Amino acid sequence: MEIMVFFSLLLLVCSVSTNQSEADNEILDQQISNEQPCSQDIHAVLRELTASVAEQKVRITFLENENQDQAAKLERQNTETDQLKLQSKEQAAKLETEINQLQLQSEEQARKLDTEIDQLKLQSEEQVAKLESQKAEIDQLKHELQAQKVAFSASLVEQGGGPYTGPFNTETTLIFKRVVTNIGNAYNPSTGIFTAPVRGVYNFELTLHGHGDNAYPTSARLFMNKELIFTAWEHQATHSPSASNGGSLLLDAQDQVYVRLWPGARIFDDYNHHTTFRGHLLFTM
């Protein structure tokens, strides 16, 4: 920059020196002869300036090339940066897509799992209901099987003997207190009444014992519900009369069978257990 200013000033000086009046040729010639050393100096300066300018051009060219290299490098870096940004965006988009797919799969799996759990719960409830139904059926079968096992046998007095039972003015239900067998618990030793647990055919037998007396017969009757079925009767004045009767009856569940002492009759029982009432289920219907 300093060299250019110097060169400009030098040209200005030389220009001023050559701009004298053209009318005075002699003075001009004299000045031209005097300007020859100045022209030599100008050429020297110009050579220096040319060399400096050439050097500056070389340097400028080098700097331009370096700047171009740096610009190219920067452009490559920018390109790489853009590519990295693009790759990053693509990877982010891909990752977001994968995340969305995973979320969608997770939601689908959760819904599927909920559906399977609901199905398992429903199946479990159905199985529980089925098991309860089967248990109820098994209990019913057990009850029916147990109900099919019905048999009882009892005598009139529990221990000892006498006095006589009877006579009474009205028919009186006899309570056979000494229970030998009561499978199925159909016979009630507190009331003397047998209650059928299931519908079926039952067999009953009645045996009575007494002492001979003209006034008192040995007699009792078998009833089903309130219906008279059979009568056991014996009447003699001396010795030990006995009477018996029995038969098979078709009973519905909860039908009742019991024995009633005949009005005015009397019976006897002791530790020998002569007077008995017994029955059992033959088969169900």
C-alpha positions as CSV (number, residue, x, y, z in Angstrom):
1,M,0.0,0.0,0.0
2,E,2.9,2.4,0.8
3,I,4.6,1.6,-2.5
4,M,1.5,2.5,-4.4
5,V,1.2,5.9,-2.7
6,F,4.8,6.6,-3.3
7,F,4.4,5.7,-7.0
8,S,1.4,8.0,-7.3
9,L,3.3,11.0,-5.8
10,L,6.2,10.4,-8.1
11,L,4.0,10.4,-11.1
12,L,2.3,13.6,-9.8
13,V,5.7,15.3,-9.5
14,C,6.8,14.3,-12.9
15,S,3.5,15.4,-14.4
16,V,3.9,18.8,-12.8
17,S,7.4,19.2,-14.1
18,T,6.4,18.5,-17.6
19,N,3.4,20.9,-17.6
20,Q,5.4,24.1,-18.2
21,S,4.5,26.6,-20.8
22,E,4.9,25.2,-24.4
23,A,5.8,28.7,-25.6
24,D,9.2,28.6,-23.9
25,N,10.9,25.7,-25.9
26,E,14.2,26.5,-24.6
27,I,13.1,26.2,-21.0
28,L,11.4,23.0,-22.0
29,D,14.4,21.5,-23.6
30,Q,16.5,22.5,-20.6
31,Q,14.0,20.9,-18.4
32,I,13.9,17.7,-20.5
33,S,17.7,17.5,-20.3
34,N,17.4,18.0,-16.6
35,E,14.7,15.3,-16.2
36,Q,16.9,12.5,-17.6
37,P,18.3,11.6,-14.2
38,C,14.7,11.7,-12.8
39,S,13.6,9.3,-15.5
40,Q,16.3,6.9,-14.5
41,D,15.2,7.0,-11.0
42,I,11.6,6.4,-12.0
43,H,12.6,3.2,-13.9
44,A,14.5,2.0,-10.9
45,V,11.6,2.6,-8.7
46,L,9.3,1.0,-11.3
47,R,11.5,-2.1,-11.4
48,E,11.4,-2.3,-7.6
49,L,7.6,-1.7,-7.7
50,T,7.2,-4.4,-10.4
51,A,9.3,-6.8,-8.4
52,S,7.3,-5.9,-5.3
53,V,4.0,-6.2,-7.1
54,A,5.1,-9.6,-8.6
55,E,6.0,-10.7,-5.1
56,Q,2.7,-9.4,-3.8
57,K,0.9,-11.2,-6.6
58,V,2.7,-14.4,-5.8
59,R,1.8,-14.0,-2.2
60,I,-1.7,-13.0,-3.0
61,T,-2.0,-16.0,-5.3
62,F,-0.6,-18.2,-2.5
63,L,-3.1,-16.7,-0.1
64,E,-5.9,-17.0,-2.6
65,N,-5.0,-20.7,-3.2
66,E,-4.8,-21.2,0.6
67,N,-8.1,-19.4,1.0
68,Q,-9.5,-21.6,-1.8
69,D,-8.2,-24.7,-0.1
70,Q,-9.6,-23.6,3.3
71,A,-12.9,-22.6,1.6
72,A,-13.0,-26.1,-0.1
73,K,-12.1,-27.7,3.2
74,L,-14.8,-25.7,4.9
75,E,-17.2,-26.5,2.2
76,R,-16.3,-30.2,2.6
77,Q,-16.8,-29.8,6.3
78,N,-20.1,-28.1,5.7
79,T,-21.1,-30.9,3.3
80,E,-20.0,-33.5,5.9
81,T,-21.9,-31.6,8.6
82,D,-25.0,-31.4,6.4
83,Q,-24.6,-35.1,5.7
84,L,-24.2,-35.9,9.4
85,K,-27.2,-33.7,10.1
86,L,-29.1,-35.5,7.4
87,Q,-28.0,-38.9,8.7
88,S,-28.8,-37.8,12.3
89,K,-32.3,-36.7,11.1
90,E,-32.7,-40.0,9.2
91,Q,-31.6,-41.9,12.2
92,A,-33.8,-39.9,14.5
93,A,-36.8,-40.5,12.2
94,K,-35.9,-44.2,11.9
95,L,-35.5,-44.4,15.7
96,E,-38.8,-42.6,16.2
97,T,-40.5,-44.9,13.7
98,E,-39.0,-47.9,15.6
99,I,-40.2,-46.5,18.9
100,N,-43.6,-45.9,17.5
101,Q,-43.7,-49.5,16.1
102,L,-42.5,-50.8,19.5
103,Q,-45.1,-48.8,21.3
104,L,-47.7,-50.1,18.8
105,Q,-46.5,-53.7,19.3
106,S,-46.4,-53.2,23.1
107,E,-50.0,-51.8,23.0
108,E,-51.1,-54.7,20.8
109,Q,-49.3,-57.2,23.0
110,A,-50.9,-55.6,26.1
111,R,-54.4,-55.8,24.5
112,K,-53.7,-59.3,23.5
113,L,-52.5,-60.1,27.0
114,D,-55.6,-58.5,28.5
115,T,-57.8,-60.5,26.1
116,E,-56.0,-63.7,27.1
117,I,-56.2,-62.8,30.8
118,D,-60.0,-62.1,30.3
119,Q,-60.4,-65.4,28.5
120,L,-58.4,-67.3,31.2
121,K,-60.6,-65.6,33.8
122,L,-63.7,-66.6,31.9
123,Q,-62.4,-70.1,31.5
124,S,-61.4,-70.2,35.1
125,E,-64.9,-69.0,36.2
126,E,-66.5,-71.6,33.8
127,Q,-64.2,-74.3,35.2
128,V,-65.0,-73.2,38.8
129,A,-68.8,-73.2,37.9
130,K,-68.3,-76.6,36.3
131,L,-66.4,-77.9,39.3
132,E,-69.1,-76.6,41.6
133,S,-71.8,-78.2,39.4
134,Q,-69.8,-81.4,39.4
135,K,-69.4,-81.2,43.2
136,A,-73.1,-80.6,43.6
137,E,-73.8,-83.6,41.3
138,I,-71.3,-85.7,43.3
139,D,-72.9,-84.6,46.6
140,Q,-76.3,-85.4,45.1
141,L,-75.0,-88.8,44.0
142,K,-73.5,-89.4,47.4
143,H,-76.7,-88.3,49.0
144,E,-78.7,-90.6,46.7
145,L,-76.2,-93.5,47.3
146,Q,-76.4,-92.8,51.0
147,A,-80.2,-92.6,50.8
148,Q,-80.3,-95.9,49.1
149,K,-78.6,-97.5,52.1
150,V,-81.6,-97.5,54.5
151,A,-82.3,-100.1,57.2
152,F,-83.4,-99.9,60.8
153,S,-84.3,-102.3,63.6
154,A,-85.6,-101.4,67.1
155,S,-87.3,-103.0,70.1
156,L,-89.8,-101.4,72.4
157,V,-88.0,-100.9,75.6
158,E,-84.3,-99.9,75.9
159,Q,-83.5,-102.0,79.0
160,G,-85.2,-104.0,81.8
161,G,-88.8,-104.9,81.4
162,G,-92.5,-104.0,82.3
163,P,-94.7,-102.6,83.2
164,Y,-97.0,-103.3,80.2
165,T,-97.5,-100.7,77.4
166,G,-101.2,-100.0,77.3
167,P,-104.1,-100.3,77.5
168,F,-105.1,-96.8,76.2
169,N,-108.5,-95.5,75.3
170,T,-107.3,-94.2,71.9
171,E,-104.7,-95.4,69.4
172,T,-101.3,-94.4,70.5
173,T,-98.1,-94.3,68.5
174,L,-95.5,-96.7,69.8
175,I,-91.9,-95.5,70.3
176,F,-89.4,-98.3,69.9
177,K,-86.6,-96.9,72.0
178,R,-83.8,-99.5,71.7
179,V,-82.3,-98.9,68.3
180,V,-80.1,-101.8,67.1
181,T,-79.6,-100.5,63.5
182,N,-80.4,-97.2,61.9
183,I,-78.5,-96.9,58.6
184,G,-79.5,-93.7,56.9
185,N,-81.1,-92.3,60.1
186,A,-84.5,-92.6,58.6
187,Y,-86.0,-93.9,61.8
188,N,-86.5,-91.3,64.7
189,P,-86.2,-93.0,68.1
190,S,-87.8,-89.9,69.7
191,T,-91.1,-90.1,67.8
192,G,-91.2,-93.8,66.6
193,I,-91.7,-92.6,63.1
194,F,-89.9,-93.7,60.0
195,T,-89.5,-91.1,57.2
196,A,-88.6,-92.3,53.7
197,P,-85.5,-90.4,52.4
198,V,-86.1,-91.4,48.7
199,R,-88.8,-92.8,46.6
200,G,-88.7,-96.6,46.5
201,V,-90.0,-99.9,47.8
202,Y,-89.5,-100.5,51.5
203,N,-90.2,-103.7,53.5
204,F,-91.5,-103.4,57.1
205,E,-92.1,-106.1,59.8
206,L,-93.8,-105.8,63.1
207,T,-93.6,-108.4,66.0
208,L,-95.6,-108.1,69.2
209,H,-95.4,-110.0,72.5
210,G,-98.0,-110.2,75.4
211,H,-99.3,-112.1,78.4
212,G,-102.6,-114.0,78.1
213,D,-105.6,-112.1,79.5
214,N,-109.3,-112.3,78.6
215,A,-109.5,-108.5,78.9
216,Y,-106.6,-107.3,76.8
217,P,-105.7,-108.4,73.3
218,T,-102.1,-108.2,72.0
219,S,-102.6,-106.0,69.0
220,A,-101.0,-103.0,67.0
221,R,-101.5,-101.6,63.5
222,L,-99.0,-100.3,60.8
223,F,-99.8,-97.0,59.2
224,M,-98.4,-95.2,56.2
225,N,-99.0,-91.5,56.7
226,K,-102.5,-91.7,58.0
227,E,-103.5,-94.8,56.1
228,L,-103.9,-98.1,57.8
229,I,-101.8,-100.8,56.1
230,F,-101.7,-103.9,58.3
231,T,-102.9,-105.2,61.7
232,A,-101.1,-107.6,64.0
233,W,-103.6,-109.3,66.4
234,E,-103.6,-112.1,69.0
235,H,-106.0,-112.6,71.9
236,Q,-105.7,-115.5,74.3
237,A,-106.5,-116.0,78.0
238,T,-103.4,-117.8,79.1
239,H,-99.7,-118.2,78.2
240,S,-97.7,-115.7,76.1
241,P,-99.4,-114.7,72.9
242,S,-97.5,-113.1,70.0
243,A,-98.6,-111.4,66.8
244,S,-96.8,-110.2,63.7
245,N,-97.3,-108.7,60.3
246,G,-95.4,-106.9,57.6
247,G,-95.2,-106.1,53.9
248,S,-93.6,-104.1,51.2
249,L,-94.7,-100.5,50.6
250,L,-94.0,-98.0,47.7
251,L,-93.1,-94.8,49.4
252,D,-92.4,-91.3,48.1
253,A,-89.7,-89.3,49.7
254,Q,-90.9,-87.9,53.1
255,D,-93.7,-90.5,53.4
256,Q,-94.0,-91.7,57.0
257,V,-94.5,-95.2,58.5
258,Y,-95.3,-95.9,62.2
259,V,-97.0,-98.3,64.5
260,R,-100.0,-97.6,66.7
261,L,-101.3,-99.6,69.7
262,W,-104.9,-100.8,69.3
263,P,-107.3,-99.1,71.8
264,G,-107.7,-101.3,74.9
265,A,-104.8,-103.6,73.9
266,R,-101.5,-104.1,75.8
267,I,-98.1,-105.4,74.8
268,F,-95.0,-106.5,76.8
269,D,-91.3,-106.2,76.3
270,D,-88.2,-106.7,78.5
271,Y,-84.5,-107.4,78.3
272,N,-85.3,-110.3,75.9
273,H,-86.7,-107.8,73.4
274,H,-89.7,-109.6,72.1
275,T,-91.6,-106.7,70.6
276,T,-89.8,-105.2,67.6
277,F,-90.3,-102.9,64.6
278,R,-87.9,-103.1,61.6
279,G,-87.7,-102.1,58.0
280,H,-85.3,-101.5,55.0
281,L,-85.2,-100.1,51.5
282,L,-85.5,-102.8,48.8
283,F,-84.8,-100.6,45.8
284,T,-85.4,-97.0,44.6
285,M,-88.0,-96.0,42.0
